[in-house]
C-alpha cells in the first residue's frame, strides 16, 4: 500500500529542490528524515514537511507501520513562473523569473 503527499506552488526553484529530493529517493522514511535533519539548505524544510505528511497519510489512512515505509517516489515538478521586470542598462527592461515548484512524495511499505 502506498500514500502520497503533494505540496504545490512552493516558492523555491525546482533545480535547487531536486538536489535535496534526489538524496532521499529510495531510502527508508526514518533514514530520509535523518538526512533531511542534517542538511543546511532551504528546500530541506519544505521537503521534510511533505515527507511527514505522506508518512502521516500512510499511517493514519492506511494503517501502515511507519518503520516499514520507504520513499517510493520523490520528484519535483516546475510550477508557475512569476515574471518580474527590473530596470537594466541602456534604458531596457530585464527580467527576473521567480520560479515555483511542486513537490510530490509517495511512500510505500516494503512487503
C-alpha positions as CSV (number, residue, x, y, z in Angstrom):
1,X,0.0,0.0,0.0
2,X,1.2,3.5,-0.7
3,X,0.3,7.0,0.3
4,X,1.1,10.3,-1.4
5,X,1.5,14.0,-0.4
6,X,1.9,16.9,-2.8
7,X,2.9,20.5,-2.0
8,X,2.1,22.9,-4.8
9,X,3.4,26.3,-5.8
10,X,6.3,26.4,-3.3
11,X,8.5,29.5,-3.7
12,X,11.7,27.6,-4.4
13,X,13.5,26.9,-7.7
14,X,12.9,23.3,-8.9
15,X,16.6,22.9,-9.6
16,X,17.5,23.7,-6.0
17,X,14.8,21.4,-4.6
18,X,15.8,18.5,-6.8
19,X,19.3,18.5,-5.2
20,X,17.6,17.6,-1.9
21,X,14.9,15.3,-3.2
22,X,17.5,13.2,-5.0
23,X,19.2,12.3,-1.7
24,X,16.1,10.7,-0.2
25,X,14.6,8.8,-3.1
26,X,14.5,5.0,-2.4
27,X,15.6,5.3,1.3
28,X,13.6,4.3,4.4
29,X,11.5,7.0,5.9
30,X,13.5,7.1,9.1
31,X,16.8,7.3,7.2
32,X,15.3,10.1,4.9
33,X,14.3,12.1,8.0
34,X,17.8,11.8,9.4
35,X,19.3,13.1,6.1
36,X,16.9,16.0,6.0
37,X,17.5,16.9,9.6
38,X,21.2,17.2,9.0
39,X,21.1,19.3,5.8
40,X,21.5,23.1,5.8
41,X,19.5,24.1,2.7
42,X,16.3,25.9,2.3
43,X,14.4,23.1,0.4
44,X,15.0,20.6,3.2
45,X,12.4,22.3,5.4
46,X,9.8,22.1,2.6
47,X,10.7,18.5,1.6
48,X,10.6,17.4,5.2
49,X,7.0,18.8,5.6
50,X,5.9,16.9,2.5
51,X,7.6,13.7,3.7
52,X,6.0,14.0,7.2
53,X,2.6,14.5,5.5
54,X,3.0,11.4,3.2
55,X,4.1,9.3,6.2
56,X,1.1,10.5,8.3
57,X,-1.3,9.7,5.4
58,X,0.1,6.2,5.2
59,X,-0.1,5.6,9.0
60,X,-3.5,7.2,9.6
61,X,-5.4,6.4,6.5
62,X,-4.0,3.0,5.5
63,X,-2.8,1.7,8.9
64,X,0.8,1.2,7.7
65,X,3.7,0.7,10.1
66,X,6.0,3.7,10.0
67,X,9.1,1.6,10.4
68,X,8.3,-0.4,7.2
69,X,7.8,2.6,4.9
70,X,10.2,3.8,2.3
71,X,10.2,6.7,-0.2
72,X,8.9,5.0,-3.4
73,X,8.7,8.2,-5.5
74,X,10.1,11.7,-4.9
75,X,10.0,14.3,-7.6
76,X,10.0,18.0,-8.1
77,X,8.0,19.5,-10.9
78,X,8.1,23.0,-12.2
79,X,5.3,25.2,-11.1
80,X,4.1,28.5,-12.5
81,X,6.7,31.2,-13.0
82,X,6.2,34.7,-11.7
83,X,7.8,37.0,-14.2
84,X,9.1,40.3,-12.8
85,X,10.7,43.1,-14.6
86,X,13.7,45.1,-13.5
87,X,15.5,48.1,-15.0
88,X,18.5,47.2,-17.0
89,X,21.3,49.1,-18.6
90,X,20.7,51.5,-21.6
91,X,17.0,52.0,-20.7
92,X,16.0,48.4,-21.2
93,X,13.9,46.2,-19.1
94,X,15.4,43.0,-17.9
95,X,13.5,40.1,-16.4
96,X,13.8,38.2,-13.1
97,X,11.9,35.0,-13.2
98,X,10.7,33.8,-9.8
99,X,10.3,30.1,-10.2
100,X,8.0,27.8,-8.1
101,X,7.9,24.1,-7.5
102,X,5.5,21.2,-7.0
103,X,7.0,18.5,-4.6
104,X,5.5,15.0,-4.9
105,X,6.5,12.3,-2.4
106,X,5.0,8.8,-2.4
107,X,5.8,6.4,0.4
108,X,5.0,2.7,0.3
109,X,5.6,-0.3,2.7
110,X,8.1,-2.9,1.9
111,X,6.5,-6.3,1.5
